[in-house]
Amino acid sequence: MLNINQQPHIETTFRTSITPSTPTLRGDYVQLSDWDVVMFKSYTPILLFYTNPEDNPDFMNTQKLMDALADVLVDFYPLAGRLVDIGQGRDAINCNDAGILFQEAKYHDTLEEFQANGYLPNKLDYHRLFPIHFYTKYHDPLVAIQVTRFTDGGVAMGIMLLHKIADKYSQCLFLEAWCKKARGVAYNKATFDRRLVAVPPKSVEVTDEVLDYYRDEHWTTGEDHVAASIAANDGRIIHQDQPKYARTSPKGPIPLKSVVLEFYSDGLHQCKRDAHTEEMIKNKIWLSTKDALLAMLFRAIVRSRDLSPDQAVKMVMGINGRSKMKGLDFYFGNWMVTRAVSLTKQEVKKTRLVDTAISFRQQMTSLKASLFHGISKLYTIHQDMTVHYLCYQPNSSTHLTASDASTLPYWQLDFGYGDPDRVRGYITAGGNGCLVLFGRNDHNKGAMYDVQVQMDTESMRRFVDDPDVIKYTRQILY
């Protein structure tokens, strides 16, 4: 019998909107770039876990967090606005100071217990660690934040930022500014100037590479798009507006499981050495540790999939375009392009780790700024942006989405109470086949990376038993 007096496991205690501390009402709109427009209206989630080992009663003080947030929004004022439909498939940000959502909650358990289990999604109620999940209407916030307090004083901070307005690099620029403001430290201000990503006049050609990339990465709307969507997702219908958030149902995705792989320096060094031939070592031709690690993980995932030997699996990884162009370090928006590496079980069997690592490195380093501008020029051919739609296959056994978040300083986001203990992504929203690489800061204890992986349960069972995963991983957290 249900006890109606029983407390919910997570209890919301406070909810408000944070607006800029100085009104920024300018009556203007911030236009979205073509690269923003083709993104989904879905939130990019991140979770930061902060332990409170000294039992500080004022740990992660609410007023301090809110005051710093209000102050930093003066410089990041478009984040306090709302999207508006301006026609022809385009949106813009109405800079109306409506505010971002800020919420607090209590978790009726200790953070220490979840820390011991690696902060796994199946151990924590990730769903309620965020104040919002779906973007459904134009008055929904562009940013939403929840501070969840545990009974031992620890804190989880869940952040949602709308992908339509920013990629993860911009998200981290904002979060870094917020935490520096809380510490009274100078921070980098973002620029929302879309001219920085405009196509250079009379200097861009639509090359074969651009056309091939566009055909591979984009679908157009209409019946052909629907048919392609169904085919790409093994016959399961995925709604085009929210493909990331499809739940298990008779015609939906199959049950998924998440694990966290902990990689320490010893296993990574061995993996890197095995990804080189003796001749490469002799001639000092080096691949990076991450090239070797991601190649090893990709090969293990291909082996784990229930596919025919000649069925290709594609690993898709986002690359930060700011690294290819000058003057974009503090540009706020979307400026990423994906690169893909394909591999079959048969190829894995016939090749070595070094071959996959070299192929991966070649594909990731071949990106040029001309690709961005060429695609932008294609966009301008059709001013009505409703014809453009990014291809995303969240529940296909032949599609693996990989994200390297270790290059971003999430683990340095100190609001004046110390760095976060761990960073996690809410990849239960990412479908069957997601891999996120997070950096670790364990004060020279040897731990370097956490890799969060999500797949269907049968593929996951084979993956964790893979000889290479066992060989190089220090610990697998289930």
GISULWO-V208241 format. One record per residue. N is the residue number from 1. RES is the residue in one letter. SS is DSSP state (~ for helix, > for strand, _ for the rest). OMEGA is omega in whole degrees, -180 to 180 (NA if undefined). D_FIRST is the distance of its C-alpha to the first C-alpha in Angstrom with 1 decimal. Layout:
BEGIN
N_RES_SS_OMEGA_D_FIRST ; N_RES_SS_OMEGA_D_FIRST
END
This chain:
BEGIN
1_M___-178_0.0 ; 2_L___176_3.8 ; 3_N___-175_6.4 ; 4_I___-180_9.2 ; 5_N___-177_11.8 ; 6_Q___-179_11.5 ; 7_Q___174_14.9 ; 8_P___-177_15.8 ; 9_H___175_17.7 ; 10_I_>_-175_20.8 ; 11_E_>_176_21.5 ; 12_T_>_-177_24.7 ; 13_T_>_-174_26.9 ; 14_F_>_-179_30.2 ; 15_R_>_-179_31.7 ; 16_T_>_172_35.4 ; 17_S_>_178_38.4 ; 18_I_>_179_41.2 ; 19_T___179_44.6 ; 20_P___-177_48.0 ; 21_S___172_49.3 ; 22_T___-177_52.5 ; 23_P___-178_52.3 ; 24_T___-178_53.5 ; 25_L___-176_53.7 ; 26_R___-179_56.5 ; 27_G___-177_56.0 ; 28_D___178_56.3 ; 29_Y_>_171_54.3 ; 30_V_>_-179_53.9 ; 31_Q_>_173_54.6 ; 32_L___177_52.6 ; 33_S___176_54.7 ; 34_D_~_-178_54.7 ; 35_W_~_174_52.7 ; 36_D_~_-172_50.0 ; 37_V_~_-176_50.0 ; 38_V___178_49.2 ; 39_M___179_46.1 ; 40_F___171_42.6 ; 41_K___178_40.8 ; 42_S_>_-177_38.1 ; 43_Y_>_172_37.3 ; 44_T_>_-174_38.6 ; 45_P_>_172_35.9 ; 46_I_>_179_36.6 ; 47_L_>_176_34.6 ; 48_L_>_-180_36.3 ; 49_F_>_-179_34.8 ; 50_Y_>_176_36.5 ; 51_T___-178_36.0 ; 52_N___-173_36.9 ; 53_P___-179_38.4 ; 54_E___179_40.3 ; 55_D___178_37.3 ; 56_N___-178_39.2 ; 57_P___-180_37.3 ; 58_D___-174_39.1 ; 59_F___180_38.2 ; 60_M___-176_38.4 ; 61_N___-175_39.1 ; 62_T_~_-177_37.6 ; 63_Q_~_179_40.7 ; 64_K_~_179_43.1 ; 65_L_~_-178_41.3 ; 66_M_~_180_41.3 ; 67_D_~_179_44.9 ; 68_A_~_179_46.1 ; 69_L_~_179_44.2 ; 70_A_~_-180_45.9 ; 71_D_~_-176_49.3 ; 72_V_~_178_49.1 ; 73_L___175_48.1 ; 74_V___178_51.6 ; 75_D___179_53.0 ; 76_F___-170_50.2 ; 77_Y_~_179_50.1 ; 78_P_~_-179_49.3 ; 79_L_~_177_45.8 ; 80_A_~_-179_45.1 ; 81_G___-180_46.2 ; 82_R_>_176_44.7 ; 83_L_>_172_45.7 ; 84_V_>_179_47.7 ; 85_D_>_-180_48.9 ; 86_I_>_175_52.7 ; 87_G_>_179_53.3 ; 88_Q___177_54.5 ; 89_G___-176_51.3 ; 90_R_>_173_51.7 ; 91_D_>_173_49.7 ; 92_A_>_178_50.9 ; 93_I_>_173_49.4 ; 94_N_>_-176_49.9 ; 95_C___-172_50.5 ; 96_N___180_49.0 ; 97_D___178_47.3 ; 98_A___174_43.9 ; 99_G___174_42.4 ; 100_I_>_-177_40.0 ; 101_L_>_177_36.3 ; 102_F_>_-175_35.3 ; 103_Q_>_173_31.8 ; 104_E_>_180_30.2 ; 105_A_>_174_26.7 ; 106_K_>_175_25.0 ; 107_Y_>_-173_23.5 ; 108_H___176_21.3 ; 109_D___-179_23.0 ; 110_T___175_26.6 ; 111_L_~_-178_29.0 ; 112_E_~_-180_30.8 ; 113_E_~_180_28.0 ; 114_F_~_177_28.3 ; 115_Q_~_-179_32.1 ; 116_A_~_-180_32.2 ; 117_N___175_30.5 ; 118_G___180_33.1 ; 119_Y___-179_30.9 ; 120_L___178_29.7 ; 121_P___-178_27.8 ; 122_N___176_25.2 ; 123_K___180_24.7 ; 124_L___175_24.7 ; 125_D___-177_22.9 ; 126_Y_~_-174_26.3 ; 127_H_~_-177_25.2 ; 128_R_~_174_24.2 ; 129_L_~_177_27.3 ; 130_F___-178_29.4 ; 131_P___-179_29.6 ; 132_I___-177_30.6 ; 133_H___-176_30.7 ; 134_F_>_171_32.7 ; 135_Y___-174_35.9 ; 136_T___-177_35.7 ; 137_K___-170_38.2 ; 138_Y___176_41.4 ; 139_H___173_40.1 ; 140_D___-178_37.6 ; 141_P___175_38.8 ; 142_L___179_41.0 ; 143_V_>_176_39.5 ; 144_A_>_-175_36.0 ; 145_I_>_174_35.1 ; 146_Q_>_174_32.0 ; 147_V_>_-179_32.3 ; 148_T_>_-176_29.0 ; 149_R_>_180_29.2 ; 150_F_>_-174_27.5 ; 151_T___178_26.9 ; 152_D___177_30.2 ; 153_G___177_32.3 ; 154_G___-175_32.5 ; 155_V_>_168_32.5 ; 156_A_>_177_31.9 ; 157_M_>_178_34.0 ; 158_G_>_-177_33.1 ; 159_I_>_173_36.1 ; 160_M_>_177_36.3 ; 161_L_>_-174_39.9 ; 162_L_>_-178_40.8 ; 163_H___-180_42.8 ; 164_K___-176_44.9 ; 165_I___-174_46.7 ; 166_A___171_46.8 ; 167_D___-175_46.6 ; 168_K_~_178_45.2 ; 169_Y_~_176_48.6 ; 170_S_~_178_48.6 ; 171_Q_~_-178_45.0 ; 172_C_~_176_46.1 ; 173_L_~_179_49.2 ; 174_F_~_-178_47.1 ; 175_L_~_179_44.7 ; 176_E_~_178_47.7 ; 177_A_~_-180_49.3 ; 178_W_~_-177_46.3 ; 179_C_~_177_45.9 ; 180_K_~_177_49.7 ; 181_K_~_179_49.7 ; 182_A_~_179_47.1 ; 183_R_~_-179_49.5 ; 184_G___-178_52.5 ; 185_V___178_54.1 ; 186_A___-179_56.0 ; 187_Y___178_54.3 ; 188_N___179_55.4 ; 189_K___-179_55.2 ; 190_A___170_54.3 ; 191_T_>_180_56.6 ; 192_F___-176_55.4 ; 193_D___-178_58.9 ; 194_R_~_178_58.5 ; 195_R_~_-180_62.3 ; 196_L_~_-179_61.7 ; 197_V_~_179_60.1 ; 198_A___179_62.5 ; 199_V___178_64.6 ; 200_P___-178_68.1 ; 201_P___173_70.7 ; 202_K___-178_72.9 ; 203_S___-175_71.7 ; 204_V___176_68.8 ; 205_E___175_69.1 ; 206_V___-175_66.4 ; 207_T___177_67.0 ; 208_D_~_178_65.8 ; 209_E_~_180_63.3 ; 210_V_~_-180_61.9 ; 211_L_~_179_61.7 ; 212_D_~_180_60.1 ; 213_Y_~_-179_57.5 ; 214_Y_~_180_56.8 ; 215_R_~_-177_56.4 ; 216_D_~_-171_54.1 ; 217_E_~_-174_51.8 ; 218_H_>_168_51.8 ; 219_W_>_172_50.9 ; 220_T___-177_52.1 ; 221_T___179_49.9 ; 222_G___-175_50.1 ; 223_E_~_179_49.5 ; 224_D_~_178_51.0 ; 225_H_~_-179_48.5 ; 226_V_~_179_45.5 ; 227_A_~_179_47.0 ; 228_A_~_-180_47.6 ; 229_S_~_-180_44.1 ; 230_I_~_-179_42.6 ; 231_A_~_-177_45.2 ; 232_A_~_-177_44.6 ; 233_N___174_40.9 ; 234_D___177_41.2 ; 235_G___180_40.6 ; 236_R___-179_37.4 ; 237_I___178_37.8 ; 238_I___-179_37.3 ; 239_H___-171_37.6 ; 240_Q_~_-176_40.8 ; 241_D_~_-179_39.6 ; 242_Q_~_-177_36.6 ; 243_P_~_-178_37.2 ; 244_K_~_-167_35.7 ; 245_Y_~_178_32.3 ; 246_A___-178_31.7 ; 247_R___179_28.2 ; 248_T___179_27.4 ; 249_S___-179_27.5 ; 250_P___180_29.3 ; 251_K___-178_32.5 ; 252_G___-178_31.7 ; 253_P___-180_32.3 ; 254_I___-178_31.1 ; 255_P___-176_28.6 ; 256_L_>_178_30.3 ; 257_K_>_178_30.4 ; 258_S_>_172_31.9 ; 259_V_>_173_33.9 ; 260_V_>_176_36.2 ; 261_L_>_178_39.6 ; 262_E_>_180_41.4 ; 263_F_>_179_45.2 ; 264_Y_>_-173_47.6 ; 265_S_~_-178_51.3 ; 266_D_~_179_52.3 ; 267_G_~_179_50.5 ; 268_L_~_178_51.6 ; 269_H_~_179_55.2 ; 270_Q_~_178_55.1 ; 271_C_~_179_53.6 ; 272_K_~_179_56.3 ; 273_R_~_-179_59.1 ; 274_D_~_179_57.9 ; 275_A___177_58.1 ; 276_H___172_61.8 ; 277_T___178_64.7 ; 278_E_~_179_67.4 ; 279_E_~_178_69.8 ; 280_M_~_179_67.4 ; 281_I_~_-180_67.1 ; 282_K_~_-177_70.8 ; 283_N___178_71.6 ; 284_K___175_68.8 ; 285_I___-169_67.1 ; 286_W___165_63.5 ; 287_L___-179_60.3 ; 288_S___177_57.6 ; 289_T_~_-179_54.7 ; 290_K_~_174_52.2 ; 291_D_~_-179_54.3 ; 292_A_~_-178_53.9 ; 293_L_~_-178_50.2 ; 294_L_~_176_49.3 ; 295_A_~_179_51.6 ; 296_M_~_-179_50.0 ; 297_L_~_179_46.5 ; 298_F_~_179_47.6 ; 299_R_~_179_49.2 ; 300_A_~_179_46.1 ; 301_I_~_177_43.9 ; 302_V_~_179_46.5 ; 303_R_~_-175_46.5 ; 304_S_~_-175_42.7 ; 305_R___179_42.6 ; 306_D___-176_42.6 ; 307_L___176_45.8 ; 308_S___-175_49.3 ; 309_P___-177_51.9 ; 310_D___178_53.7 ; 311_Q___-176_50.8 ; 312_A___171_51.1 ; 313_V_>_-178_48.3 ; 314_K_>_172_49.0 ; 315_M_>_-177_48.0 ; 316_V_>_-178_48.2 ; 317_M_>_177_48.7 ; 318_G_>_179_49.3 ; 319_I_>_-179_52.5 ; 320_N_>_-179_53.3 ; 321_G_~_180_56.3 ; 322_R_~_-179_57.3 ; 323_S_~_-178_58.7 ; 324_K_~_-177_61.2 ; 325_M___179_62.6 ; 326_K___173_64.1 ; 327_G___-177_62.9 ; 328_L___-174_59.2 ; 329_D___-176_57.7 ; 330_F___177_55.9 ; 331_Y_>_-178_55.5 ; 332_F___-179_52.1 ; 333_G___176_50.8 ; 334_N___177_50.4 ; 335_W___-179_53.3 ; 336_M_>_174_52.1 ; 337_V_>_-178_53.0 ; 338_T_>_173_51.5 ; 339_R_>_-174_53.4 ; 340_A_>_173_52.4 ; 341_V_>_-179_53.3 ; 342_S_>_-177_52.9 ; 343_L_>_176_52.7 ; 344_T___176_52.2 ; 345_K_~_180_51.3 ; 346_Q_~_178_54.9 ; 347_E_~_177_56.2 ; 348_V_~_-178_53.9 ; 349_K_~_-174_55.3 ; 350_K_~_-176_58.9 ; 351_T___179_58.8 ; 352_R___178_58.3 ; 353_L_~_-178_56.0 ; 354_V_~_-179_59.1 ; 355_D_~_179_59.7 ; 356_T_~_-179_56.3 ; 357_A_~_179_56.6 ; 358_I_~_178_60.0 ; 359_S_~_179_58.8 ; 360_F_~_-178_55.9 ; 361_R_~_-179_58.2 ; 362_Q_~_-179_60.8 ; 363_Q_~_-177_58.3 ; 364_M_~_-176_56.7 ; 365_T_~_-177_60.1 ; 366_S___-178_61.8 ; 367_L___177_60.2 ; 368_K___180_62.9 ; 369_A_~_-179_62.7 ; 370_S_~_178_64.6 ; 371_L_~_177_61.5 ; 372_F_~_-176_59.6 ; 373_H_~_178_62.5 ; 374_G_~_178_63.2 ; 375_I_~_177_59.6 ; 376_S_~_179_59.9 ; 377_K_~_175_63.1 ; 378_L_~_179_61.4 ; 379_Y_~_-175_58.8 ; 380_T_~_176_61.6 ; 381_I_~_177_63.0 ; 382_H___-178_60.1 ; 383_Q___176_59.5 ; 384_D___-173_56.5 ; 385_M_~_178_53.9 ; 386_T_~_179_51.5 ; 387_V_~_-178_53.4 ; 388_H___179_52.3 ; 389_Y_>_-178_48.9 ; 390_L_>_177_48.1 ; 391_C___178_47.2 ; 392_Y___-174_43.9 ; 393_Q___-170_42.2 ; 394_P___-176_38.8 ; 395_N___177_37.6 ; 396_S___-180_40.8 ; 397_S___179_41.4 ; 398_T___-176_45.0 ; 399_H_>_177_44.3 ; 400_L_>_177_43.5 ; 401_T_>_-179_43.3 ; 402_A_>_-179_44.5 ; 403_S_>_177_44.7 ; 404_D_>_178_46.6 ; 405_A___-178_45.2 ; 406_S___180_46.9 ; 407_T___-178_50.0 ; 408_L___-173_48.1 ; 409_P_~_177_47.7 ; 410_Y_~_-176_43.9 ; 411_W_~_176_43.9 ; 412_Q_~_-176_46.5 ; 413_L___-176_44.5 ; 414_D___179_44.9 ; 415_F___-179_44.0 ; 416_G___-178_45.7 ; 417_Y___-180_43.1 ; 418_G___180_43.9 ; 419_D___175_43.5 ; 420_P___179_40.1 ; 421_D___179_39.0 ; 422_R_>_174_38.0 ; 423_V_>_179_38.1 ; 424_R_>_173_35.8 ; 425_G___179_35.7 ; 426_Y___-173_32.7 ; 427_I_~_171_34.1 ; 428_T_~_176_30.9 ; 429_A_~_-171_32.4 ; 430_G___176_35.7 ; 431_G___-174_35.0 ; 432_N___180_36.1 ; 433_G___180_39.0 ; 434_C_>_179_39.0 ; 435_L_>_178_40.7 ; 436_V_>_-180_41.1 ; 437_L_>_179_43.5 ; 438_F_>_174_42.9 ; 439_G_>_179_45.4 ; 440_R___175_44.5 ; 441_N___-177_46.0 ; 442_D___174_45.6 ; 443_H___174_48.8 ; 444_N___175_50.9 ; 445_K___176_48.4 ; 446_G___179_49.2 ; 447_A_>_-176_46.1 ; 448_M_>_-176_47.3 ; 449_Y_>_164_44.9 ; 450_D_>_176_41.3 ; 451_V_>_180_40.9 ; 452_Q_>_-176_37.6 ; 453_V_>_176_37.4 ; 454_Q_>_176_35.0 ; 455_M_>_172_35.4 ; 456_D_>_-169_33.7 ; 457_T_~_-179_32.2 ; 458_E_~_177_35.0 ; 459_S_~_180_37.8 ; 460_M_~_179_36.1 ; 461_R_~_179_36.1 ; 462_R_~_-178_39.8 ; 463_F_~_-177_40.5 ; 464_V_~_176_39.2 ; 465_D___-179_41.2 ; 466_D___-178_44.4 ; 467_P_~_-180_47.3 ; 468_D_~_177_48.3 ; 469_V_~_179_44.9 ; 470_I_~_-176_44.7 ; 471_K_~_-170_48.3 ; 472_Y_~_-176_48.2 ; 473_T___177_44.6 ; 474_R___-177_44.0 ; 475_Q_>_175_40.2 ; 476_I_>_-179_37.6 ; 477_L_>_-176_34.2 ; 478_Y___NA_31.4
END
